[in-house]
Amino acid sequence: MHSSWIPRGSYIESNRDDCTVSLIYAVHLKKSGYVFFEYQYVDNNIFFEFFIQNDQCQEMDTTTDKWVKLTDSGEWGSHSVMLKSGTNILYWRTTGILMGSKAVKPVLVKNITIEGVAYTSECFPCKPGTFSNKPGSFNCQVCPRNTYSAKGAKECIRCKEDSQFSEEGSSECTERPPCTTKDYFQIHTPCDEEGKTQIMYKWIEPKICREDLTDAIRLPPSGEKKDCPPCNPGFYNNGSSSCHPCPPGTFSDGTKECRPCPAGTEPALGFEYKWWNVLPGNMKTSCFNVGNSKCDGMNGWEVAGDHIQSGAGGSDNDYLILNLHIPGFKPPTSMTGATGSELGRITFVFETLCSADCVLYFMVDINRKSTNVVESWGGTKEKQAYTHVIFKNATFTFTWAFQRTNQGQDNRRFINDMVKIYSITATNAVDGVASSCRACALGSEQSGSSCVPCPPGHYIEKETNQCKECPPDTYLSIHQVYGKEACIPCGPGSKSNQDRSVCYSDCFFYHEKENQSLHYDFSNLSSVGSLMNGPSFTSKGTKYFHFFNISLCGHEGKKMALCTNNITDFTVKEIVAGSDDYTNLVGAFVCQSTIIPSESKGFRAALSSQSIILADTFLGVTVETTLQNIDIKEDMFPVPPSQIPDVHFFYKSSTTTTSCINGRSTAVKMRCNPTKSGAGVISVPSKCPAGTCDGCTFYFLWESAEACPLCTEHDFHEIEGACKRGFQETLYVWNEPKWCIKGISLPEKKLATCETVDFWLKVGAGVGAFAAVLLVALTCYFWKKNQKLEYKYSKLVMTTNSKECELPAADSCAIMEGEDNEEEVVYSNKQSLLGKLKSLATKEKEDHFESVQLKTSRSPNI
């Protein structure tokens, strides 16, 4: 499909896709002048720039920025730039950024005026539907409704009043069709003194149908009476036909008269609109069409008893607008001291019934500066509720804008397409009314029932109605301050700030693992970590990146991650310093922006858009992979290279969307990786390259040496050196691989005295050698000694036997009775080994034979 600027009668419309399209006009000026034009630019998903080049295609310097500012929905802005003499080439350039299937809202431009043109080469006839009745007219005038004109007309011709009609700027008249149910609508009149309302039927103006044709229907009769709905909570009719707000300090549910709040309570101020007999005083409705004014003055919405619904309008592409104005938001008296938290919220229940491409926009304007689209719903939607949280005390205007179709149509084919809003509730609204009362804190010496504000982080004790501080590591509920249950415990691994308004991580975490204590210190990662993920490409080929900022811990719970929209040549710091109310700046624990690189679309600098908050509430930190329905799958990230457990930080967002009914959530997995020094590396799952697989839950892996546990005595071991010169060294070294940082340091090397092992070894060896030699010598000696003794003994025996025959004859050789017949040799001195050694040492020169006693059988009488 060809993408271009499209003429729409009185204005020209930009493309709706993600192509880059330029509207170019060249003019030669004899003298300096200026260009002026009006525009509508309501969608920040499309970039709109206006710049000027010379005939050398060089961009000319101007005093104004090339980026055109956004306008409020339904309002025309103006832009003017000075022109230099000579050739000026004017560029109106738009670039849409489509991240989904929803088309962007186009830029509209009209009334382009150039001053400084000395002459014109020719005059052009007025186009059909316009006329010029004066020579030399600067432009042609548009024919009014129910008239028409041809090309070059000097005046407009009226249509036949009864049978024909025409819209503004028509070139012909159209026959009036028969009236149908699409040509009228019903309204409810204000309640009368009897408490009745009448149902009235009216033709949609301007009336273009005929009642006198065969198939035409008649307008239903009006005047049917029905019971009026009750007053809205906080209002009471007091016997009259209209509802009035309850006086200060009183409350009502809408059916009973206003009553004062009991002692020890205060009114719960706000607005709750659930009955729609008349439009509330702080609301208004209107109709707007960028291409014509035929719905000007019409009511864009109509009350219908139990709901308010979009009206008929003038054509299907009208914007039917409903506004609610609230001068500010403030917390209850007892919570005045609370800081940095929710101040209020607006909730509405609605449904859409559509047969075409209808869209309902919910927009917010802060301090009457600019209206931004918060959420939108396309097509038919079942009855549902939406809540928008308020964090700032300012003047708010909430806008609901309904469009049946965004196509340029001037008919009413989809008149039955509508949106119904059943209720709108705003809490803690300034100048609000009360439908109930809530407990408040009383002074210690109060007189009467005067309420006093509690200090930050204090709840109201039920028994005494006195302020008591919430326990440590709890935070005070925004919606309730009555009772100790208003103090909500912080999540695992987190603590509360000083005023008990938020929970956060102080960057320190402790975990017990297998009888070993692991201590983590993420302080060096407390500054904002960033990840540029991509590139990705739209269906038209536009390159973009997802840019994430993560504020992990610390800072007393302050949200330090900042994301911006429409950044050109500015930095975030300049924006923050220049304006505290910069609406395109979001702060959170985790946020995301879409970055369009400069080379992708020919921009001078990279652009940032679609900044969203992914996490504004800290849930806790734990080694577990699941916390409050946030589950990190095991196969989502690679397996860690060590046994050191990963630490997980969990966050959520309090803002809900149509696709994320419970809000967005974020999980950051901190992994110890000694090779990633400093801030480390942040990545997303490979299976979810955008950081999320469903658009609601985001996952990040943060690898860094700073994510390792602190070192303890279990992370090193000792090595003892050899004993040298009476001294021994003991060294301490880290276990390898080292999986810890900081913590305790390695002990200094230890030096101790010792006895040298070599000396005693030598002594032992010497003694052993001496003992061995001595043993061998003694063995040899005694062996030789034994041989000599045996020889001498045998010789002695032989000598004794030889001399026995030479002795005198014995008196008797017989053996006497009682004598032993055997000779016995008895050793008289049988010495031990020690004795033998001693004898050996003291031997004399004479014969040293062992003495023996010979016993014989000889008679002692011989």
Protein Blocks (a to p, Z undefined) as FASTA:
>chain_A
ZZddddehjaccddfbfbdcddddddddfbdcddddddddfbfkbccddddddfkopacd
dfbdfbdcdddehiacdddddddehjdddddddddddfblbdcdddddehiacehiabdf
bdcdddehiacfbghiabdcdddehiacdehiabdcdddfklgccdehiabdcddddddf
klgccddddddfkopacdddddddddfbdfkbmklccdddehiacddddddehiafkhpa
bdcdddehiacehlaccddddehiacdeddddfbdfbccfkbccddddfkbcklgoiafb
dcehjaccddebjbfkbccddddddfbdcddfklmmpghiafbdcddddddddfblcdcd
ddddehhlaccdfbdcehjddddddddddfbdcdddddddddfbfcdcfbdfklmgccdd
fbdcdehiehiacfbdcdddddfkbghjadcdddehiacdfklopacdddehiacdfkbc
gdjklpccddehiacdfkopaccdehiacddeehiacdddfklmmpccdddedddddfko
pacdddddddfbgjiopafbdcdehiakbcfklmmmmomkbfkbccdfbdcdddddfkln
opabdcdehiacfbfcdfbdcfbfbeehiacdfklpccdfbfbdcdddddddfbdcfklm
nopaddddddddfklghjbpadddfklmnopanopaccdddddfklpccddfklcccddd
ddeehiacdddddddddfbeehiddddddddddddfklmmmmmmmmmmmmmmmmmmmmmm
mmmmmmmmmmmmmmmmmmmmmmmmmpccdfblcdcehiafbdcdddfbdcdfklmmmmmm
mccfbdcddddddddfbdfkZZ
